[in-house]
Amino acid sequence: MLVGYHINKFRLLKVFQVLVTIICGVLEVTEFITYSIYVDDVNSSGLYSVRLSKLEYIEKTNTNDGQVKIFYYIVIFLTLIGIIICLFNLRTMWNSQSWWYLLGAEFFFFTLYLAAGIASLYTESGNGLNCNITSENTNNPIVTGIVNWRIFQCHLAIASLVVCWVNIGLLLLSLLISWRRAVELSWVLTPSSSFNDDVRGNMEEFRGNMEGVIDYTNERMFVTNHEPATF
C-alpha cells in the first residue's frame, strides 16, 4: 500500500503529536508549581532546620538531576515548534523529491525525544518511582499538607514520564511512515530497486488497462458513428 495517498492521516498524526507535546509541557509546568508550593510550605512552617531553594529543582543534587529537566524543557520546545513548522510545510515535504527533508526532520525529533525520555527514566528510576511518602507526625496538619504536596509532585513526575514515552512511540510511528514515503519517492532516483520495480510495474499495468479501455471506447464510438442510418 502506498502511503503517499494518506497525507491527511499523517497530518492528523502530527497534530496529535502536537497535543501530546503540549500535555508534556503542561505537566512539567504543573510539577514545578507544585514543587514551589512545597518549598514555600517547608520554609514557612518553622519545623525544619534547613531551608529549601526553588533553584534546586533545576540543579544537580543527591536526589535530583535538574539538568535533565532543563534538557527536557528544551526538547519539548524544539519539538513543538518543529512539528508545527512541518505541519505548515507538510504538503511540500510530502511530495518533494528531496525526501530526506521529511525523513531527516522525523529522525531528529525522534532521537531528541528518545534521549530526553531515557534521561528522565534514569533519573526517576533512581528514586524508585515510589510515591509512598509518609511522616511520623501525622497529627500536624502543616506536615500533612507538606507531605501531600510532595506526593502530588511525585505523581506528576510519573505522569509526565508516561506521556513522554507515549510521544516517543508516536514519533517512532511517524518516522517509519516518513521512511516508507521516502522509499516511494526515491524510486525516481533509484529505479533498480525491487520496490521501485513493483511500483513502476503497477503503474504500467494501470496505464495499459486504461489504454485498453480508451481504445475499446473509441472503437465502439467509430462503429456507432459509421452504421447506416435506418428510416
QUINORTA-V450527 format. One record per pair of residues at least 4 apart in sequence whose ideal C-beta (glycine too) atoms are under 7 Angstrom apart, sorted by the first residue. I is the first residue (numbers start at 0). GAP is how many residues later the second one is. Records with the same first field share a line. If there is no record, write none. Layout:
I->GAP  GAP
This chain:
1->182
2->174  177  178  181
3->177  180
5->4
6->4  83  84  87
7->4
8->4
9->4  167
10->4  76  79
11->4
12->4  157  160  161
13->4  69  72  73  160
14->4
15->4  154
16->4  66  150  153  154  157
17->4  62  65  66
18->4
19->4  143  146  147  150
20->4  55  58  59  62  146
21->4  58
22->4  140
23->4  52  136  139  140  143
24->4  51
25->4
26->4  129  132  133  136
27->4  44  45  132
28->4
29->4  126
30->4  122  125  126  129
31->4  25
32->4
33->4  115  118  119  122
34->4  22  118
35->4  18
36->4  112
37->4  108  111  112  115
38->4  13  15
39->4
40->4  104  105  108
41->6  10  104
42->8  9
44->97  101
46->95  96
51->4
54->4
55->5  8
56->9  12
57->8  11  12
58->7
59->5  6  7
64->58
65->4
66->4
67->4  51  52  55
68->4
69->4
70->4  45  48
71->4  44  48
72->4
73->4
74->4  37  38  41
75->4
76->4
77->4  34
78->4  30  33  34
79->4
80->4
81->4  23  27
82->4  26
83->4
84->4
85->4  7  19
88->4
89->4
90->4
91->4
92->8  9
93->8  87
95->5
96->88  91
98->4  82  83  86  87
99->4
100->4
101->4  76  79  80
102->4  75  76  79
103->4
104->4
105->4  68  69  72
106->4  68
107->4
108->4  62
109->4  61  62  65
110->4
111->4
112->4  54  55  58
113->4  54
114->4
115->4  48
116->4  47  48  51
117->4
118->4
119->4  41  44
120->4  40
121->4
123->5  33  34  37
124->4
128->29
130->20  23  24
132->14  17  18  21
134->8  12
136->6
137->6
139->4
140->4
141->4
142->4
143->4
144->4
145->4
146->4
147->4
148->4
149->4
150->4
151->4
152->4
153->4
154->4
155->4
156->4
157->4
158->4
159->4
160->4
161->4
162->4
163->4
164->4
165->4
166->4
167->4
168->4
169->4
170->4
171->4
172->4
173->4
174->4
175->4
176->4
177->4
178->4
179->4
180->4
181->4
182->12
183->15
185->4
186->4  6  8  9  12  13
189->6
190->5  9
192->4
193->4
194->4
195->4
196->4
197->4
198->4
199->4
200->4
201->4
202->4
203->4
204->4
205->4
206->4
207->4
208->4
209->4
210->4
211->4
212->4
213->4
214->4
215->4
216->4
217->4
218->4
219->4
220->4
221->4
222->4
